[in-house]
């Protein structure tokens, strides 16, 4: 009799544990990225450009001014300008969500065509407030052969997909 009670209790704990783990997985997909590129990621205070969402590409040091420098956190501007633009570009990604949302995750970066790179991002859980808060990342993306001229962003939030061209 005692053995059944113990097994029942163990089974209950296992099911409860599995339920907790499944809720932690969230809704960020694993994108199928062809021609995946390596990158370094840097958290930015944002916004990169107030009110805008999408991907912002910097292909030379002088273009760093397209980011709103008043919002850079200390060291961001120098990090962008220190990029070796013969081997890499800087990609700023920004989406807006509730200020209580989970952090912005970068899922990867790929080369869509010789001229275009695409970043994939996700916010697992949207907050419950109605405010608009910028979620931003700066990515230093290494490219092969030729620098891209355009960038796009595919972003998921709570499983819903958005594309920014």
VODRENGU-306911 format. One record per residue: x, y, z of N, C-alpha, C, CB in turn; residue in three letters; chain. Coordinates in Angstrom, 2 decimals, always signed. Atoms other than C-alpha are relative to their C-alpha. Glycine has a CB too. Layout:
N
> X:Y:Z:X:Y:Z:X:Y:Z:X:Y:Z:ALA:A
...
REM end
This chain:
165
> +0.83:-1.19:+0.00:+0.00:+0.00:+0.00:+0.87:+1.25:+0.00:-0.94:+0.00:+1.21:UNK:A
> -0.88:-1.15:-0.05:+2.75:+2.42:+0.89:+0.68:+0.22:-1.35:+1.05:-0.18:+1.10:UNK:A
> -0.68:-0.10:+1.29:+4.42:+1.68:-2.40:-0.88:+0.73:-1.02:+0.37:-1.40:-0.53:UNK:A
> +0.90:-0.69:+0.92:+1.37:+2.84:-4.38:-0.07:+1.49:+0.31:-1.41:-0.62:+0.07:UNK:A
> +0.04:-1.40:-0.38:+1.19:+6.08:-2.47:+1.27:+0.69:-0.48:-0.16:+0.16:+1.54:UNK:A
> -1.27:-0.57:+0.44:+4.85:+6.71:-3.19:+0.03:+0.16:-1.52:+1.17:-0.89:+0.46:UNK:A
> +0.00:-0.08:+1.45:+4.47:+5.93:-6.89:-0.97:+1.05:-0.50:-0.34:-1.36:-0.60:UNK:A
> +0.98:-1.01:+0.39:+1.37:+8.07:-7.18:+0.57:+1.39:+0.23:-1.32:-0.18:+0.77:UNK:A
> -0.62:-1.29:-0.29:+3.18:+10.95:-5.51:+1.10:+0.33:-0.98:+0.56:+0.01:+1.40:UNK:A
> -1.07:-0.21:+0.96:+6.16:+10.52:-7.83:-0.56:+0.35:-1.37:+0.89:-1.24:-0.09:UNK:A
> +0.62:-0.26:+1.29:+3.94:+10.42:-10.88:-0.55:+1.42:-0.04:-1.13:-1.02:-0.28:UNK:A
> +0.54:-1.35:-0.06:+2.24:+13.62:-9.77:+1.10:+1.04:-0.19:-0.72:+0.22:+1.34:UNK:A
> -1.12:-0.93:+0.10:+5.57:+15.41:-9.39:+0.55:+0.02:-1.42:+1.12:-0.38:+0.99:UNK:A
> -0.51:+0.07:+1.37:+6.75:+14.22:-12.80:-0.92:+0.75:-0.95:+0.15:-1.46:-0.45:UNK:A
> +0.92:-0.70:+0.88:+3.60:+15.47:-14.51:+0.04:+1.51:+0.25:-1.43:-0.53:+0.19:UNK:A
> -0.07:-1.42:-0.33:+3.76:+18.79:-12.68:+1.29:+0.60:-0.57:-0.07:+0.23:+1.53:UNK:A
> -1.28:-0.48:+0.53:+7.43:+19.17:-13.61:-0.04:+0.13:-1.51:+1.12:-0.94:+0.39:UNK:A
> +0.08:-0.06:+1.47:+6.74:+18.38:-17.26:-0.86:+1.17:-0.44:-0.56:-1.31:-0.57:UNK:A
> +0.85:-1.12:+0.34:+3.95:+20.93:-17.29:+0.73:+1.33:+0.13:-1.23:+0.01:+0.88:UNK:A
> -0.77:-1.22:-0.19:+6.25:+23.62:-15.92:+1.02:+0.18:-1.12:+0.71:-0.02:+1.35:UNK:A
> -1.01:-0.10:+1.05:+8.95:+22.82:-18.45:-0.62:+0.35:-1.34:+0.77:-1.30:-0.11:UNK:A
> +0.60:-0.30:+1.29:+6.57:+22.94:-21.37:-0.42:+1.46:-0.09:-1.20:-0.90:-0.26:UNK:A
> +0.38:-1.41:+0.05:+5.41:+26.43:-20.39:+1.22:+0.90:-0.14:-0.78:+0.38:+1.25:UNK:A
> -1.21:-0.80:+0.13:+9.04:+27.62:-20.34:+0.53:+0.02:-1.44:+1.07:-0.54:+0.92:UNK:A
> -0.51:+0.08:+1.36:+9.66:+26.61:-23.96:-0.38:+1.22:-0.84:-0.51:-1.25:-0.66:UNK:A
> +0.41:-1.20:+0.71:+7.73:+29.61:-25.25:-0.38:-0.24:-1.44:+1.08:+1.00:+0.04:UNK:A
> +0.51:+0.10:+1.36:+6.74:+30.37:-28.78:+1.01:+0.47:-1.04:-1.27:+0.81:-0.12:UNK:A
> -1.00:-0.37:+1.00:+10.03:+31.21:-30.49:+0.32:-1.21:-0.87:+1.30:+0.54:+0.69:UNK:A
> -0.28:+1.12:+0.89:+10.47:+29.04:-33.55:+1.50:-0.17:-0.23:-0.72:+0.18:-1.33:UNK:A
> -1.37:+0.19:+0.47:+13.69:+27.61:-34.91:-0.06:+0.20:-1.51:+0.58:-1.44:+0.40:UNK:A
> +0.14:-0.27:+1.45:+13.86:+29.27:-38.34:+0.97:-0.84:-0.83:+0.23:+1.49:-0.29:UNK:A
> -0.84:+0.72:+0.96:+15.24:+27.37:-41.31:+0.77:+1.06:-0.78:-0.85:-0.95:-0.96:UNK:A
> -0.80:-1.08:+0.59:+18.07:+29.72:-42.30:+1.01:-0.59:-0.98:+0.72:+0.82:+1.09:UNK:A
> -0.99:+0.39:+1.00:+19.87:+29.06:-45.54:+1.10:+1.06:+0.00:-0.64:-0.15:-1.43:UNK:A
> -1.13:-0.92:+0.06:+23.31:+30.65:-45.89:+0.12:+0.82:+1.30:-0.14:+0.94:-1.20:UNK:A
> -0.08:-0.66:-1.30:+23.53:+31.42:-42.17:+1.33:+0.73:+0.15:-0.18:-1.03:+1.14:UNK:A
> -1.18:-0.84:-0.20:+25.99:+34.18:-41.23:+0.32:+0.10:+1.49:-0.23:+1.41:-0.60:UNK:A
> -0.38:-0.18:-1.39:+27.97:+34.59:-38.04:-0.15:+1.48:+0.37:+1.46:-0.49:+0.25:UNK:A
> +0.20:-1.37:-0.46:+27.37:+37.69:-35.93:+0.34:+0.12:+1.47:-1.45:+0.46:-0.26:UNK:A
> -0.13:-0.35:-1.41:+28.11:+39.40:-32.64:-1.22:+0.84:+0.34:+1.35:+0.79:+0.31:UNK:A
> +1.20:-0.73:-0.40:+25.15:+40.78:-30.72:+0.33:+0.94:+1.15:-1.13:-0.96:+0.39:UNK:A
> -0.19:-0.98:-1.08:+25.06:+43.87:-28.53:-1.37:+0.56:+0.36:+1.00:+1.14:-0.41:UNK:A
> +1.24:-0.58:-0.50:+22.14:+44.98:-26.39:+0.10:+1.51:-0.15:-0.27:-0.41:+1.49:UNK:A
> +0.01:-1.45:+0.14:+21.20:+48.57:-27.18:-1.17:+0.55:+0.79:-0.09:+0.42:-1.50:UNK:A
> +1.07:-0.61:-0.76:+19.10:+50.95:-25.17:-1.18:+0.31:-0.89:+0.49:+1.28:+0.69:UNK:A
> +1.06:-0.33:+0.95:+17.12:+52.06:-28.23:-0.71:+1.26:+0.39:-0.98:-1.13:-0.11:UNK:A
> +0.26:+0.54:+1.33:+15.34:+53.35:-30.00:+1.10:+0.35:-0.99:-1.33:+0.52:-0.51:UNK:A
> -0.97:-0.29:+1.05:+17.54:+53.16:-33.05:-0.49:+1.19:-0.82:+0.22:-1.23:-0.91:UNK:A
> +0.67:-1.09:+0.68:+15.11:+55.45:-34.82:-1.39:+0.07:+0.61:-0.04:-0.20:-1.59:UNK:A
> +1.24:-0.02:-0.79:+12.16:+56.58:-32.66:-1.24:-0.35:-0.82:-0.18:+1.37:+0.61:UNK:A
> +1.25:+0.39:+0.62:+8.91:+54.85:-33.61:+0.12:-0.97:-1.15:-0.69:+1.19:-0.47:UNK:A
> -0.18:+0.90:+1.14:+10.41:+52.80:-36.46:+0.25:-1.42:+0.46:+1.14:+0.48:-0.88:UNK:A
> -0.28:+1.40:-0.25:+10.51:+49.03:-36.59:+0.62:-0.58:-1.25:-1.29:-0.77:+0.40:UNK:A
> -0.60:+0.65:+1.15:+12.60:+46.81:-38.80:+1.50:-0.18:+0.17:-0.28:+0.78:-1.24:UNK:A
> -1.44:+0.21:+0.05:+16.21:+46.31:-39.83:+0.67:+1.22:-0.60:+0.34:-1.27:-0.82:UNK:A
> -0.71:-1.19:+0.44:+18.64:+49.20:-40.22:+1.45:-0.39:-0.27:-0.09:+1.15:+1.06:UNK:A
> -1.30:+0.50:+0.43:+21.82:+48.43:-42.16:+1.03:+1.12:-0.08:-0.12:-0.69:-1.34:UNK:A
> -1.12:-0.92:+0.09:+25.15:+50.22:-41.77:+1.13:-0.74:-0.71:+0.45:+0.52:+1.43:UNK:A
> -1.04:+0.66:+0.80:+27.73:+49.36:-44.43:+1.33:+0.75:+0.02:-0.46:-0.14:-1.42:UNK:A
> -1.25:-0.75:-0.17:+30.33:+52.05:-43.63:-0.12:+0.86:+1.25:+0.31:+0.87:-1.27:UNK:A
> -0.06:-0.70:-1.27:+31.41:+53.94:-40.55:-0.81:+1.30:+0.00:+1.44:+0.31:+0.34:UNK:A
> +0.70:-1.28:+0.08:+29.94:+57.26:-41.73:-1.52:-0.16:+0.12:+0.33:+0.69:-1.30:UNK:A
> +1.45:+0.23:-0.07:+26.45:+55.68:-41.86:-0.52:-0.25:+1.40:-0.37:-1.15:-0.88:UNK:A
> +0.43:+0.24:-1.39:+26.40:+55.08:-38.10:-0.90:+1.11:+0.49:+1.22:-0.13:+0.92:UNK:A
> +0.82:-1.15:-0.41:+24.75:+58.50:-37.81:-1.49:-0.25:-0.23:+0.43:+1.24:-0.76:UNK:A
> +1.43:+0.27:+0.22:+21.47:+56.95:-39.06:-0.68:-0.50:+1.27:-0.18:-1.02:-1.13:UNK:A
> +0.56:+0.36:-1.28:+21.01:+55.55:-35.57:-0.09:+1.26:+0.84:+0.86:-1.10:+0.71:UNK:A
> +0.19:-1.18:-0.84:+19.67:+58.12:-33.12:+1.00:-0.06:+1.16:-1.47:+0.08:+0.53:UNK:A
> -1.11:+0.12:-0.95:+22.88:+58.69:-31.13:-0.38:+0.41:+1.43:+1.15:+0.85:-0.46:UNK:A
> +0.37:-0.36:-1.37:+21.07:+60.21:-28.15:-0.47:-1.22:+0.80:-1.10:+1.07:-0.02:UNK:A
> +0.47:+1.19:-0.69:+19.76:+56.73:-27.35:+1.05:-1.10:+0.11:-1.20:-0.54:-0.70:UNK:A
> -1.06:+1.00:-0.14:+23.00:+54.78:-27.76:+0.41:-0.07:+1.46:+1.23:+0.35:-0.90:UNK:A
> -0.58:+0.07:-1.34:+24.23:+53.45:-24.48:+1.51:+0.15:-0.16:-0.37:-1.35:+0.72:UNK:A
> -1.43:-0.27:+0.05:+27.83:+54.10:-23.60:+0.75:-1.11:-0.74:+0.56:+0.17:+1.41:UNK:A
> -0.79:+0.96:+0.74:+30.15:+52.41:-26.05:-0.63:-0.49:-1.30:+0.29:-1.15:+0.85:UNK:A
> +0.67:+0.49:+1.22:+27.54:+51.61:-28.75:+0.55:+0.65:-1.26:-1.50:+0.27:+0.09:UNK:A
> -0.46:-0.71:+1.19:+28.64:+54.28:-31.20:+1.44:-0.41:-0.35:-0.08:+1.52:+0.20:UNK:A
> -1.38:+0.43:+0.25:+32.30:+53.32:-30.80:+0.03:-1.44:-0.52:+0.84:+0.11:+1.28:UNK:A
> +0.08:+1.40:+0.44:+31.37:+49.63:-31.23:-0.37:-0.06:-1.48:-1.03:-0.78:+0.85:UNK:A
> +0.40:-0.04:+1.41:+29.64:+50.43:-34.54:+1.16:+0.49:-0.85:-1.24:+0.91:-0.19:UNK:A
> -1.08:-0.58:+0.80:+32.50:+52.60:-35.79:+1.26:-0.87:-0.02:+0.35:+1.37:+0.55:UNK:A
> -1.17:+0.88:-0.04:+35.09:+49.97:-34.78:-0.16:-1.23:-0.90:+0.24:-0.46:+1.43:UNK:A
> +0.25:+1.13:+0.90:+33.57:+47.48:-37.23:+0.92:+0.08:-1.21:-1.48:-0.02:-0.46:UNK:A
> -0.78:+0.09:+1.23:+35.84:+46.35:-40.06:-0.99:-0.22:-1.13:+1.08:-1.17:+0.07:UNK:A
> +1.05:+0.07:+1.01:+33.41:+47.14:-42.87:+0.45:-0.71:-1.29:-0.46:+1.40:-0.34:UNK:A
> -0.46:+0.84:+1.11:+35.56:+45.19:-45.35:-0.40:-1.46:+0.22:+1.52:+0.11:-0.17:UNK:A
> +0.36:+1.38:-0.33:+34.42:+42.02:-43.56:-1.37:-0.14:+0.64:+1.01:-0.57:+0.92:UNK:A
> +1.26:+0.08:-0.74:+31.22:+42.91:-41.69:-0.82:+1.26:-0.22:+0.27:-0.21:+1.49:UNK:A
> +0.91:-1.14:-0.02:+28.21:+45.19:-41.58:-0.64:+0.04:+1.38:-1.09:-0.09:-1.14:UNK:A
> +0.74:-0.09:-1.25:+26.22:+46.43:-38.61:-1.48:+0.06:-0.35:+0.44:+1.25:+0.86:UNK:A
> +1.44:+0.06:+0.21:+22.56:+45.59:-38.48:-0.68:+0.35:+1.31:-0.45:-1.42:-0.51:UNK:A
> +0.80:-0.34:-1.17:+20.29:+47.34:-36.03:-1.39:-0.57:-0.22:-0.05:+1.55:+0.23:UNK:A
> +1.37:+0.49:+0.10:+17.00:+45.58:-35.38:-0.81:+0.59:+1.13:-0.06:-1.56:+0.03:UNK:A
> +0.86:-0.62:-1.00:+14.11:+47.18:-33.58:-1.45:-0.39:-0.24:+0.14:+1.53:-0.01:UNK:A
> +1.43:+0.25:+0.02:+10.57:+46.12:-32.77:-0.61:+0.67:+1.22:-0.32:-1.54:-0.03:UNK:A
> +0.69:-0.60:-1.14:+8.01:+47.68:-30.49:-0.97:-0.99:+0.60:-0.74:+1.28:-0.43:UNK:A
> +0.91:+0.89:-0.72:+6.06:+45.82:-27.86:-0.35:+0.65:+1.32:+0.63:-1.40:+0.21:UNK:A
> +0.31:-0.46:-1.34:+4.60:+46.27:-24.41:+1.28:+0.08:+0.83:-1.04:-0.93:+0.68:UNK:A
> -1.17:-0.16:-0.85:+7.13:+47.49:-21.88:+0.22:-1.16:+0.96:-0.10:+1.25:+0.78:UNK:A
> -0.11:+1.15:-0.89:+6.46:+44.32:-19.87:+0.32:-1.29:-0.75:-1.29:-0.17:+0.78:UNK:A
> -0.26:+1.20:+0.80:+7.33:+41.92:-22.72:+1.32:-0.65:+0.38:+0.00:+0.34:-1.49:UNK:A
> -1.27:+0.69:-0.22:+10.06:+39.31:-22.48:+1.05:+0.60:-0.92:-0.15:-1.54:-0.25:UNK:A
> -1.07:-0.60:+0.80:+13.46:+40.28:-23.94:-0.05:-0.42:-1.48:+1.35:-0.37:+0.58:UNK:A
> -0.14:+0.29:+1.42:+14.13:+40.40:-27.68:+1.13:-1.00:-0.18:+0.27:+1.31:-0.83:UNK:A
> -1.02:+1.03:+0.28:+15.99:+37.28:-28.83:+0.32:+0.01:-1.49:-0.49:-1.40:+0.45:UNK:A
> -0.42:+0.16:+1.38:+18.01:+37.03:-32.02:+0.10:-1.50:-0.25:+1.37:+0.73:-0.29:UNK:A
> +0.02:+1.43:+0.32:+17.37:+33.62:-33.61:+1.02:-0.36:-1.07:-1.38:-0.41:-0.46:UNK:A
> -1.01:+0.25:+1.03:+19.88:+34.02:-36.44:-0.03:+1.07:-1.07:-0.20:-1.36:-0.62:UNK:A
> -0.11:-0.92:+1.13:+20.97:+35.96:-39.52:+0.42:-0.83:-1.20:+1.02:+1.17:+0.29:UNK:A
> -0.34:+0.73:+1.22:+21.09:+34.64:-43.07:+0.08:+0.92:-1.20:-1.00:-1.10:-0.26:UNK:A
> -0.14:-0.74:+1.26:+21.90:+35.78:-46.57:-1.10:-0.47:-0.93:+1.42:-0.21:-0.65:UNK:A
> +1.11:+0.34:+0.89:+18.73:+35.85:-48.70:+0.42:+0.00:-1.46:-1.14:+0.98:+0.20:UNK:A
> -0.49:-0.16:+1.37:+20.49:+36.96:-51.87:+1.36:+0.68:+0.11:-1.01:+0.83:-0.90:UNK:A
> -1.29:-0.69:-0.10:+23.84:+38.51:-52.78:-0.09:+1.40:+0.59:+0.63:+0.08:-1.37:UNK:A
> +0.14:-1.37:-0.48:+22.44:+41.93:-51.84:-0.74:+0.15:+1.33:-0.69:+0.80:-1.02:UNK:A
> +0.90:-0.12:-1.15:+20.17:+41.13:-48.86:+0.35:-0.98:+1.11:-1.43:-0.20:-0.43:UNK:A
> -0.08:+0.87:-1.17:+20.62:+39.80:-45.34:-1.32:+0.11:+0.75:+1.21:+0.38:+0.93:UNK:A
> +1.26:+0.04:-0.75:+17.72:+38.81:-43.10:+0.29:-0.44:+1.43:-1.03:-0.94:-0.67:UNK:A
> -0.11:+0.36:-1.41:+17.61:+38.79:-39.31:-1.31:-0.63:+0.44:+0.34:+1.26:+0.87:UNK:A
> +1.17:+0.69:-0.56:+15.23:+36.56:-37.36:+0.01:+0.25:+1.50:+0.02:-1.55:-0.32:UNK:A
> +0.08:-0.33:-1.42:+14.07:+37.71:-33.91:-1.32:-0.49:+0.58:+0.15:+1.51:+0.23:UNK:A
> +1.21:+0.47:-0.67:+11.47:+36.79:-31.33:-0.13:+0.65:+1.37:+0.03:-1.54:+0.13:UNK:A
> +0.37:-0.33:-1.38:+9.73:+38.04:-28.21:-0.98:-1.09:+0.40:-0.63:+1.47:+0.13:UNK:A
> +0.81:+1.16:-0.37:+8.33:+34.98:-26.46:-1.35:+0.39:+0.59:+0.74:-0.86:+0.99:UNK:A
> +1.24:-0.36:-0.69:+5.75:+36.67:-24.26:-0.22:+1.50:-0.04:+0.01:-0.50:+1.44:UNK:A
> +0.35:-1.41:+0.07:+4.06:+39.96:-24.91:-0.52:+0.44:+1.37:-1.06:+0.26:-1.11:UNK:A
> +0.48:-0.55:-1.26:+3.43:+42.16:-21.87:-1.46:+0.39:-0.07:+0.83:+1.20:+0.41:UNK:A
> +1.43:-0.30:-0.07:-0.01:+43.22:-20.74:-0.31:+1.49:+0.07:-0.60:-0.69:+1.20:UNK:A
> +0.25:-1.44:-0.01:+0.44:+47.00:-20.83:-0.19:+0.50:-1.43:+1.16:+0.75:+0.69:UNK:A
> +0.27:-0.56:+1.33:-0.64:+49.22:-23.74:+1.09:+0.96:-0.48:-1.32:+0.72:+0.02:UNK:A
> -1.06:-0.92:+0.41:+2.59:+51.24:-23.88:+0.80:-0.60:-1.16:+0.94:+0.32:+1.19:UNK:A
> -0.88:+0.45:+1.08:+4.99:+51.04:-26.84:+1.42:+0.21:+0.47:-0.27:+0.77:-1.35:UNK:A
> -1.40:-0.08:-0.41:+8.55:+50.24:-25.85:+0.87:-0.59:-1.10:+0.24:-0.74:+1.36:UNK:A
> -0.89:+0.55:+1.02:+11.43:+49.74:-28.29:+0.85:-1.13:+0.57:+0.90:+1.10:-0.58:UNK:A
> -0.90:+1.11:-0.32:+13.30:+46.44:-28.16:+1.02:-0.04:-1.12:-0.78:-1.39:+0.16:UNK:A
> -1.02:-0.17:+1.03:+16.61:+46.76:-29.97:+1.22:-0.89:+0.26:+0.44:+1.46:-0.08:UNK:A
> -1.28:+0.71:-0.03:+19.77:+44.84:-30.76:+0.88:+0.58:-1.10:-0.18:-1.57:-0.19:UNK:A
> -0.98:-0.32:+1.03:+22.91:+45.77:-32.65:+0.74:-1.28:-0.33:+0.98:+1.15:+0.45:UNK:A
> -0.67:+1.22:+0.44:+24.45:+42.96:-34.69:+1.13:+0.37:-0.94:-1.00:-0.96:-0.69:UNK:A
> -1.13:-0.13:+0.93:+27.88:+42.93:-36.29:+0.03:-1.31:-0.77:+1.39:+0.30:+0.76:UNK:A
> +0.20:+1.19:+0.82:+27.33:+40.50:-39.16:+1.14:-0.15:-0.99:-1.36:+0.06:-0.74:UNK:A
> -1.06:+0.31:+0.96:+30.21:+38.92:-41.05:-0.63:-0.46:-1.31:+0.97:-1.08:+0.56:UNK:A
> +0.53:+0.42:+1.30:+29.59:+38.52:-44.76:+1.12:-0.63:-0.81:-0.61:+1.21:-0.76:UNK:A
> -0.97:+0.64:+0.89:+31.30:+36.50:-47.45:+0.03:+0.75:-1.32:-0.36:-1.51:-0.23:UNK:A
> -0.24:-0.62:+1.30:+32.73:+38.17:-50.56:-0.49:+1.43:-0.09:-0.66:-0.81:-1.07:UNK:A
> +0.56:-1.31:+0.33:+30.39:+41.13:-51.11:-0.93:+0.49:+1.10:-0.75:-0.06:-1.33:UNK:A
> +0.86:-0.57:-1.05:+28.70:+43.47:-48.63:-1.44:+0.08:-0.49:+0.50:+1.41:+0.41:UNK:A
> +1.40:-0.16:+0.36:+24.89:+43.38:-48.61:-0.37:+1.48:-0.04:-0.91:-0.76:+0.99:UNK:A
> +0.46:-1.39:+0.11:+23.00:+46.57:-49.51:-1.35:+0.22:+0.67:-0.08:+0.40:-1.45:UNK:A
> +1.31:-0.11:-0.64:+19.63:+45.81:-47.92:-0.13:-1.06:+1.09:-1.14:-0.16:-1.05:UNK:A
> +0.26:+0.93:-1.09:+18.31:+44.07:-44.84:-1.49:-0.08:+0.28:+0.77:+0.42:+1.28:UNK:A
> +1.39:+0.21:-0.38:+14.99:+42.61:-43.78:-0.02:-0.66:+1.37:-0.76:-0.86:-1.05:UNK:A
> +0.16:+0.59:-1.32:+13.64:+41.34:-40.49:-1.26:-0.84:+0.02:-0.05:+1.09:+1.09:UNK:A
> +1.18:+0.82:-0.30:+11.32:+38.46:-39.67:-0.04:-0.13:+1.52:+0.05:-1.43:-0.71:UNK:A
> +0.13:-0.06:-1.46:+10.02:+38.77:-36.12:-1.26:-0.75:+0.42:-0.05:+1.47:+0.50:UNK:A
> +1.15:+0.70:-0.58:+7.76:+36.52:-34.05:-0.24:+0.56:+1.39:+0.23:-1.53:+0.06:UNK:A
> +0.38:-0.41:-1.35:+5.86:+37.66:-31.00:-1.19:-0.85:+0.41:-0.34:+1.54:+0.07:UNK:A
> +1.00:+0.97:-0.46:+3.89:+35.07:-29.06:-0.49:-0.87:-1.16:-1.20:+0.73:+0.65:UNK:A
> +0.33:+0.91:+1.10:+3.99:+32.89:-32.19:-0.49:+0.68:-1.26:-1.01:-0.95:+0.45:UNK:A
> +0.49:-0.72:+1.16:+2.70:+35.58:-34.57:+1.17:+0.59:-0.80:-0.97:+1.11:+0.44:UNK:A
> -1.11:-0.39:+0.86:+5.01:+36.31:-37.52:-0.25:+1.36:-0.67:+0.26:-1.07:-1.06:UNK:A
> +0.03:-1.29:+0.71:+5.75:+39.81:-38.88:+1.25:+0.08:-0.87:-0.08:+1.21:+1.00:UNK:A
> -1.15:-0.21:+0.89:+8.00:+40.70:-41.82:+0.16:+1.49:-0.22:-0.18:-0.76:-1.36:UNK:A
> -0.33:-1.41:+0.23:+9.72:+44.08:-42.09:+0.97:+0.05:-1.15:+0.59:+0.67:+1.28:UNK:A
> -0.85:-0.10:+1.20:+11.14:+44.85:-45.53:+0.75:+1.32:+0.00:-0.85:-0.13:-1.29:UNK:A
REM end
